[in-house]
Amino acid sequence: MNNNNRLMMRGCALECRSDTSCLAFEWNHEDSICYLKARSLTGEMHRKENTVAGFCIDDGGFNEFYFA
């Protein structure tokens, strides 16, 4: 993932963080698409090709979690 994609992913995370109904996001870096997640995050996480997932925690930092 190049630096431009990383900046766009951070924008996706910040968009989630600014939306009170958003709990998490998925960033597809191949298609540059941001998916905001508002439903409960229960169940198993599955790897998705070219996708990074992050949880929106207002702790003043930026945390990202890659699907494994």
SULJORA-V377190 format. One record per residue. N is the residue number from 1. SS is DSSP state (H for helix, E for strand, C for the rest). PHI is phi as a letter, one per 20 degrees, with the letter a starting at -180 (999 if undefined). OMEGA is omega in whole degrees, -180 to 180 (NA if undefined). Layout:
((N;SS;PHI;OMEGA) (N;SS;PHI;OMEGA))
//
This chain:
((1;C;999;-178) (2;C;e;-176) (3;H;f;179) (4;H;f;178) (5;H;f;178) (6;H;f;177) (7;H;f;179) (8;H;f;177) (9;H;f;177) (10;H;f;176) (11;H;f;177) (12;H;f;179) (13;H;f;-180) (14;H;f;176) (15;H;f;177) (16;H;f;-178) (17;H;f;-179) (18;H;e;179) (19;C;e;-175) (20;C;f;179) (21;C;e;-177) (22;C;e;178) (23;C;d;-177) (24;E;b;177) (25;E;b;169) (26;E;c;179) (27;E;d;175) (28;E;e;-174) (29;C;f;176) (30;C;f;-178) (31;C;e;-177) (32;C;l;-180) (33;E;d;179) (34;E;d;177) (35;E;d;177) (36;E;e;-176) (37;E;d;-178) (38;C;d;-179) (39;C;e;178) (40;C;g;-177) (41;C;d;178) (42;C;d;180) (43;C;n;-177) (44;C;e;173) (45;C;e;-180) (46;C;c;179) (47;C;f;174) (48;C;c;-179) (49;C;g;175) (50;C;m;-175) (51;E;c;175) (52;E;d;177) (53;E;d;177) (54;E;b;178) (55;E;d;-176) (56;C;e;179) (57;C;d;-177) (58;C;e;-179) (59;C;d;180) (60;C;n;180) (61;C;d;179) (62;C;c;-179) (63;C;d;176) (64;C;c;-180) (65;E;c;177) (66;E;e;173) (67;C;f;178) (68;C;d;NA))
//
